């Protein structure tokens, strides 16, 4: 049986952290296959390791053995079986480009995730979802039914054992309760690189302002609308000859690629939180 693990951690920076981690891995018959570290106000580390000849202990045993090391260095840490793919639910409204792209990449084996279903407040994306053999959960919402609708979403997440929710142009503002429930495991694609262009038709707003650069931002969802910790961003240059429709098409392509990278990096435990910022070991 293949044994591959990923350890990621953050802690106060001090001597001996790397030595303690690498010694722990070596003592458990592990061989480091990838390692990244970064020092800021805190120390951040991501290490991938695998069995080197002799079998390694099971994940639960490794975690139990590592706990004293983590306590010694005041670590916030996660140890994960790298062979297990996170279970993902995608939420979408009427714009389907990000959903199409994620499902295509998933089916082609280009994203290290298992998509377990799609939830939407509209029926528009049912056919593409069912084409990929996935359950489609139509959960319409109004101001009066929002609490009940989000309660259903939370029950689905629990029942399907969902690890990550991806808002693929899900055009609803999540309540503080749902944001708290999904803390650290919900990624949104913000359809603008410039925060000033919020709300409806951001690319038309950008065109009216004569911008020379458009783009997209993938970030974790928090109660601060479109201001959660940023995982990935990208831009494209445009000029005066581009129509609003051109900007929409270019912007949608950027949204897809940015969101796909953010989902992949999260799935591979490459994103570590640092307050309102992220450390991304690409």
CORGICOR-V770094 format. One record per residue. N is the residue number from 1. RES is the residue in one letter. SS is DSSP state (2 for helix, 1 for strand, 0 for the rest). NEAR is the number of other C-alpha atoms within 10 Angstrom. Layout:
n=(N & N)
res=(RES & RES)
ss=(SS & SS)
near=(NEAR & NEAR)
This chain:
n=(1 & 2 & 3 & 4 & 5 & 6 & 7 & 8 & 9 & 10 & 11 & 12 & 13 & 14 & 15 & 16 & 17 & 18 & 19 & 20 & 21 & 22 & 23 & 24 & 25 & 26 & 27 & 28 & 29 & 30 & 31 & 32 & 33 & 34 & 35 & 36 & 37 & 38 & 39 & 40 & 41 & 42 & 43 & 44 & 45 & 46 & 47 & 48 & 49 & 50 & 51 & 52 & 53 & 54 & 55 & 56 & 57 & 58 & 59 & 60 & 61 & 62 & 63 & 64 & 65 & 66 & 67 & 68 & 69 & 70 & 71 & 72 & 73 & 74 & 75 & 76 & 77 & 78 & 79 & 80 & 81 & 82 & 83 & 84 & 85 & 86 & 87 & 88 & 89 & 90 & 91 & 92 & 93 & 94 & 95 & 96 & 97 & 98 & 99 & 100 & 101 & 102 & 103 & 104 & 105 & 106 & 107 & 108 & 109 & 110 & 111 & 112 & 113 & 114 & 115 & 116 & 117 & 118 & 119 & 120 & 121 & 122 & 123 & 124 & 125 & 126 & 127 & 128 & 129 & 130 & 131 & 132 & 133 & 134 & 135 & 136 & 137 & 138 & 139 & 140 & 141 & 142 & 143 & 144 & 145 & 146 & 147 & 148 & 149 & 150 & 151 & 152 & 153 & 154 & 155 & 156 & 157 & 158 & 159 & 160 & 161 & 162 & 163 & 164 & 165 & 166 & 167 & 168 & 169 & 170 & 171 & 172 & 173 & 174 & 175 & 176 & 177 & 178 & 179 & 180 & 181 & 182 & 183 & 184 & 185 & 186 & 187 & 188 & 189 & 190 & 191 & 192 & 193 & 194 & 195 & 196 & 197 & 198 & 199 & 200 & 201 & 202 & 203 & 204 & 205 & 206 & 207 & 208 & 209 & 210 & 211 & 212 & 213 & 214 & 215 & 216 & 217 & 218 & 219 & 220 & 221 & 222 & 223 & 224 & 225 & 226 & 227 & 228 & 229 & 230 & 231 & 232 & 233 & 234 & 235 & 236 & 237 & 238 & 239 & 240 & 241 & 242 & 243 & 244 & 245 & 246 & 247 & 248 & 249 & 250 & 251 & 252 & 253 & 254 & 255 & 256 & 257 & 258 & 259 & 260 & 261 & 262 & 263 & 264 & 265 & 266 & 267 & 268 & 269 & 270 & 271 & 272 & 273 & 274 & 275 & 276 & 277 & 278 & 279 & 280 & 281 & 282)
res=(X & X & X & X & X & X & X & X & X & X & X & X & X & X & X & X & X & X & X & X & X & X & X & X & X & X & X & X & X & X & X & X & X & X & X & X & X & X & X & X & X & X & X & X & X & X & X & X & X & X & X & X & X & X & X & X & X & X & X & X & X & X & X & X & X & X & X & X & X & X & X & X & X & X & X & X & X & X & X & X & X & X & X & X & X & X & X & X & X & X & X & X & X & X & X & X & X & X & X & X & X & X & X & X & X & X & X & X & X & X & X & X & X & X & X & X & X & X & X & X & X & X & X & X & X & X & X & X & X & X & X & X & X & X & X & X & X & X & X & X & X & X & X & X & X & X & X & X & X & X & X & X & X & X & X & X & X & X & X & X & X & X & X & X & X & X & X & X & X & X & X & X & X & X & X & X & X & X & X & X & X & X & X & X & X & X & X & X & X & X & X & X & X & X & X & X & X & X & X & X & X & X & X & X & X & X & X & X & X & X & X & X & X & X & X & X & X & X & X & X & X & X & X & X & X & X & X & X & X & X & X & X & X & X & X & X & X & X & X & X & X & X & X & X & X & X & X & X & X & X & X & X & X & X & X & X & X & X & X & X & X & X & X & X & X & X & X & X & X & X & X & X & X & X & X & X & X & X & X & X & X & X)
ss=(0 & 0 & 0 & 1 & 1 & 1 & 1 & 1 & 1 & 1 & 1 & 1 & 0 & 0 & 0 & 0 & 2 & 2 & 2 & 2 & 2 & 2 & 2 & 2 & 2 & 2 & 2 & 0 & 0 & 1 & 1 & 1 & 1 & 1 & 1 & 1 & 1 & 1 & 1 & 0 & 0 & 1 & 1 & 1 & 1 & 1 & 1 & 1 & 1 & 1 & 1 & 0 & 0 & 0 & 0 & 0 & 0 & 0 & 2 & 2 & 2 & 2 & 2 & 2 & 2 & 2 & 2 & 2 & 2 & 2 & 2 & 2 & 0 & 0 & 0 & 1 & 1 & 1 & 1 & 1 & 1 & 0 & 0 & 0 & 0 & 1 & 1 & 1 & 1 & 1 & 1 & 1 & 0 & 0 & 0 & 0 & 2 & 2 & 2 & 2 & 2 & 2 & 2 & 2 & 2 & 2 & 2 & 0 & 0 & 0 & 0 & 0 & 1 & 1 & 1 & 1 & 1 & 1 & 1 & 1 & 0 & 0 & 0 & 0 & 0 & 2 & 2 & 2 & 2 & 2 & 2 & 0 & 0 & 0 & 0 & 1 & 1 & 1 & 0 & 0 & 0 & 0 & 0 & 0 & 0 & 2 & 2 & 2 & 2 & 2 & 2 & 2 & 2 & 2 & 2 & 2 & 2 & 2 & 2 & 0 & 0 & 0 & 0 & 1 & 1 & 1 & 1 & 0 & 0 & 0 & 0 & 0 & 0 & 0 & 0 & 2 & 2 & 2 & 2 & 2 & 2 & 0 & 0 & 0 & 0 & 1 & 1 & 1 & 1 & 1 & 0 & 0 & 0 & 0 & 0 & 0 & 0 & 0 & 0 & 0 & 0 & 2 & 2 & 2 & 2 & 2 & 2 & 2 & 2 & 0 & 0 & 0 & 1 & 1 & 1 & 1 & 1 & 1 & 1 & 1 & 0 & 0 & 0 & 0 & 0 & 0 & 0 & 0 & 0 & 1 & 1 & 1 & 1 & 1 & 1 & 1 & 1 & 0 & 0 & 0 & 0 & 0 & 0 & 2 & 2 & 2 & 2 & 2 & 2 & 2 & 2 & 2 & 2 & 2 & 2 & 2 & 2 & 2 & 2 & 2 & 2 & 2 & 2 & 2 & 2 & 2 & 2 & 0 & 0 & 0 & 1 & 1 & 1 & 1 & 0 & 0 & 1 & 1 & 1 & 1 & 0 & 0)
near=(5 & 10 & 17 & 20 & 21 & 22 & 19 & 22 & 19 & 23 & 18 & 16 & 16 & 10 & 9 & 9 & 19 & 13 & 10 & 15 & 16 & 16 & 12 & 16 & 21 & 15 & 9 & 17 & 16 & 24 & 16 & 17 & 12 & 11 & 14 & 14 & 15 & 15 & 12 & 10 & 10 & 12 & 17 & 24 & 22 & 23 & 22 & 23 & 21 & 21 & 20 & 14 & 9 & 9 & 14 & 20 & 15 & 10 & 15 & 11 & 10 & 16 & 17 & 10 & 14 & 17 & 12 & 11 & 15 & 19 & 10 & 10 & 17 & 14 & 18 & 13 & 18 & 13 & 19 & 17 & 15 & 20 & 12 & 13 & 15 & 19 & 19 & 24 & 22 & 24 & 23 & 24 & 21 & 15 & 15 & 16 & 16 & 25 & 24 & 17 & 18 & 22 & 19 & 14 & 15 & 17 & 14 & 9 & 11 & 13 & 21 & 20 & 22 & 18 & 22 & 18 & 22 & 23 & 25 & 24 & 20 & 16 & 16 & 15 & 21 & 17 & 12 & 15 & 19 & 13 & 9 & 14 & 11 & 16 & 15 & 20 & 19 & 16 & 16 & 14 & 16 & 10 & 6 & 8 & 11 & 16 & 15 & 13 & 16 & 17 & 14 & 14 & 18 & 16 & 12 & 16 & 21 & 11 & 9 & 14 & 14 & 19 & 19 & 23 & 23 & 26 & 26 & 27 & 21 & 22 & 16 & 14 & 11 & 16 & 14 & 12 & 13 & 18 & 18 & 14 & 13 & 19 & 15 & 19 & 17 & 22 & 27 & 25 & 28 & 24 & 26 & 27 & 22 & 16 & 13 & 10 & 16 & 16 & 10 & 9 & 13 & 22 & 25 & 17 & 16 & 19 & 21 & 11 & 10 & 13 & 15 & 13 & 15 & 23 & 23 & 26 & 25 & 30 & 25 & 26 & 27 & 23 & 16 & 9 & 11 & 21 & 15 & 19 & 20 & 22 & 27 & 20 & 21 & 17 & 17 & 15 & 10 & 17 & 12 & 9 & 7 & 13 & 15 & 17 & 12 & 15 & 22 & 18 & 14 & 19 & 22 & 20 & 17 & 24 & 28 & 21 & 18 & 24 & 28 & 23 & 17 & 27 & 27 & 17 & 19 & 22 & 22 & 20 & 22 & 21 & 20 & 21 & 17 & 15 & 7 & 11 & 14 & 18 & 18 & 19 & 17 & 12)
